[in-house]
Amino acid sequence: MTWAAVPERTIATAFEVLHSRNVPTEAERSAAVRHRASIEKSLSALENFGLRETGSFRHATAVRGHSDVDVLVSLAGGRPASSDTALDRVRLALTSSFPYTTIRVSRPAVAVNFAGGNERWEIIPGYYQRASGDHAIYSIPAPGGGWMETAPTAHLAYVTDVNRSPSGGAKGLARLLKTWKYANPGQAKVSSFYLEMRAAQRMAGESSFIPHLDFAYSMNSLVRHGLSDMNDPTGLTGRIRATSTESYRSAAVAALASDAKRVADAIDLETAGRRADAFAKLAYVFVGTTFPAQFY
């Protein structure tokens, strides 16, 4: 009797599968727009200039089963001294429209959990500040209080441009870093926007995208820089923060350091012919998700 060989993945092919598996489904994309009309109607109680979609779904870096729908509502009138005031205005308007839905402030946004949290919207109050070329710059609530600036269309244009070469690199690496984040919810309380900008910054200088190697390099780079604030790569706004508190930053750096070593060890183990041990290491790194199996 002849036994057929069991198909086996390498670390490289496993990362390619991990990336492709985590692209949102069509059902998730449909759910992402299902409540837009009702959100707009709710916010019409506040004088505003409309909603602008931002974040992972807009940037095509969303992770299956995890990413929220992020929108910025451009509020009319003068910006209040406290960003808490703006957040509370949005929260009260939404609560009035959706009294049986869980709604809470989650800086810089007001989070609305539809369908028991399976469909999550984050609405960010913003005030128009100025224009730079074709891009509008807004003030939005800062993670730790006060205000900060953002330029949604400029950031989207930057990521999209970098993503062209190497093709799919910026968005692919961003999705892998976010997958790691969602696999470690207790420790990796890192801004998805920050990870996306770091991923694009990394790939801007590369000629090819090799998922497992770029992921390993990025993990080490994030540890080396200690998740420090980064300059806005578009040059239009101020520094971009990784976390909302110092304790979150410290915890995330510790988790990154441990998992960066596991990824490096896994690559060395595979080179040494110990692929099963390598896959065990990577399964631990992505313990909150399902890392592709060695054999399939």
N, C-alpha and C positions, 0 to 999 in steps of 0.2 A: 504494500500500500504506500502511496506517495502522499506525504503531508504537505499541504500548501503553506508557504511561509506566511507568518502573521505580519501584516503591514506594521511598520514601525516609524515613528516620527523622530526627527532630530529636534534639538532645542530651537533651531532656526524655523523649522516648519511648524512647530507647536506655537511659536509666537505669531506666525502668520495666521494660523487658525484662530488663536485667541483674539486677534485684532478683527478678523472678519466676523466672528461670532458676536462681537459686541457692537456691531452696527445696529442702530434701532430698527425695529420692524416697521412695516407699513402701518400696522395697527397703532403703534405708538405715535407715528407721525400724524395719523388721523386724529388720535386723541389729543395731540398737542394743540390742535386748532379748534377742537370741539366747543370750547367754552369762550372763545375770543369775543363773540358777539355779546354774550352776557356780561363779560368783564368790562367791555367798552360801555355797555349800557349802565352798569353799576357806577363806573367812574365819571359818567356824564353829569352826575350830581356835583362834581368838582369842575370848575372851569379849567379846561385843558386843551392842548393842541394836538391830541391824539397819542396813540401808542406806537412805539417802535420796538420790534422784536430784537432782542440781543441774545447773547449766551450761546450755549452748546448747539441747540437745534438750528439756530440761525447760522452758526459757523460750521455746521456739519462735523462737529466733534463730540456729539452726544454719545453716551454709553447706554447700551440696551438695558432697560429696567431701572435706570438710575437718574437720568438727567431730567431737569425741570424745564419748563417753558419760562424763559425770562423776558420780561417786557419792561421798557422804560415809559412811564407816562409823563409827558411834558406838561407840567402844571403852569397855569397862568398866574400873573400877579408877582409881587416881590417875594424873593426867597426869605423865609422866616429865619430868625437868628439861630434857632435850634432845629436840627434835622429831625429831632423827636417829634416836633410839631407836624412836619410834613408826613412822616410815617403814620402818625396817629390819624391824620385827616384821611389818608388812603385806607387805613385799617377800618375806620368807622364807616366809610362809604361802602366797602366790601361787606362788612358785617351786616349792614342794613339790607343788602341784597341777598346775602346767603347766610341766614341766621342759623342754619343747622349744619354749616360747614366749618371745620376747624380752620381758623384764621389767626395768625400770630405774626408779630414783628420778628424778622430774622435779618438783621442788617446785612446789606443795605436795602433790603426789600421787605415787603409784606407777603408772607407765604400763605397761599390758599390751597388746602388739601382736598381736592375733589375725589370722589370715589374712594373714600377711606384712605387717602394718601397715594393711591395708584396714579392719579393725575394731579401733579403739583405745579402750580403757577407761582412765580415770584414777580411781584410788581414793584418796580423801583421808582420812587418819586424823583423827578428831575426838574431842574430849572435851567432854561437856556441861558448861556453866558456870552458866547461869541461864536464866530465862524472862523475857520481856517481853510481857505480854498473851498472845496465842496463839502467839508466836514463841519458838523455842529458839535460844540463842546458844551456839556451840561455839568452842573453841580448836582451830586447825589449824596445821600448819607454815607459817611465813612464808617468802616467796621467798628471802630472803637468810640465813635461819637464825632460830632462836628460834620464837616463837609469835605468832599474830595471831588476832583474833576474826572470826567470820562468822555471819550470820543468814540461812540459805538461804531459808526461807519468807517472811521479811520482804522480801528482795530480789526474790523472784519476785512478791510481791504489789505491790510498788512499780512494777516494769516493766509488769505486767499492767494496773494502774490507769492509768498514764500512756498506755499504748497505746490506751486507749479513745477518747481525744480529744487530738489528731486521730487518727482510726481508723487503726490500723496504723503510726503514725508512729514510735513508740519502737522497735518491733521491726524495722521496715523500715530505719530509719537504722542500727541496730546491725548488721544483716546487711550493709549496704553498707560500713560501716567495717571489718567483719571480712573482707569480700571483698577490700578493699584490703590488709589485713594478710596474707592468704594469697597474694596476688599478689606480695608482697615478702618472702619468708621470710628472706632473708639480713639485711635491715635492720630489718624491722618486728617485732621480738620484743617485742610489747606484749601485756599481759594482755587476753584477750577479755572478761573480766568488767569490767575498767576501761572498755573501749570501750563496752560495753553500758550501764554506768552513766552515762557521759558522754552517750551518745545519748539515754537517757531524760531526763536532766537538761536537755538541749537542747529536747526536744520537749514537756517539761512546760509551757513558756511559749508554745507555738505554737498557732495556731488551724487550721492546715492543714499537710499534709505534701507538699512538692514535692521529690521525691527528689534531683534534681541540685543544686538550690539549697541544700537542707539539708545535703547531703554537702559541698558547697563551703564553706559556713559552718562546719561542724564541723571540717573539715580546718584552716581558718585559726585556729579557736579552740584546737585542740589545739597548734598551733604557737605561738600567742600565749602560752599558759600553759606551754609547754615540757614538756608531759606531766607536770606537777607532780602530786603526790599530791592526792587529792580527799577531802573529807569524805563519809562514808557518808550518802547522801540520806535514809536511814531514821532516822538518828540513833542507831542501836543499837550500832554498832561503831566502831572507830577509822578512821584514814585508809586510803584505798584506793590502793595503789601501781600505777603503770603498768607498770613493768619490774622485773626482779629485780636488775639492776646498773646503775650509773651509765653504763657504756659502752654498754649496750643502749639506755638512754634517749637518750643523745647521738646514737647512730646513727639511732634511730627519728625523733627530731625533725628531723634533717637530711633524711631521706627524706620526711617529711611536708611540710617546707618546699618542697622541690623539686616534689613532686606537687601541693601546694596551688596553687602558681603555674601549673603546667600546666593544672589544672582551670579556674582563673580566666582564663588565656589562651584556653582552648578556648571558653569562654562568650563572650568578647569577639570571637573569630574568627568564630563563628557569627553574631553580631550584625552583623559587618562583611561578611557574605555569603561567608565562606570556610569553609564547613561541612566540606569535605574535610580541610582543615588542622586543624580543630577535632577531628575524629574521630581523626586521626593522633596528636594530643596525648593523647587519652583512652585510645587503645589502648596507649600507652606507660605511662600511669599504672597500667593493669591488665594489664601485660605478662605476668604469670604466669597469667592466665586468658584468656577469650575475650570481649573487649568487643563488644557487638553492632555489626554492620557498618552503615555509612550506608545502603547500598542492599541490598535483599533481595528 
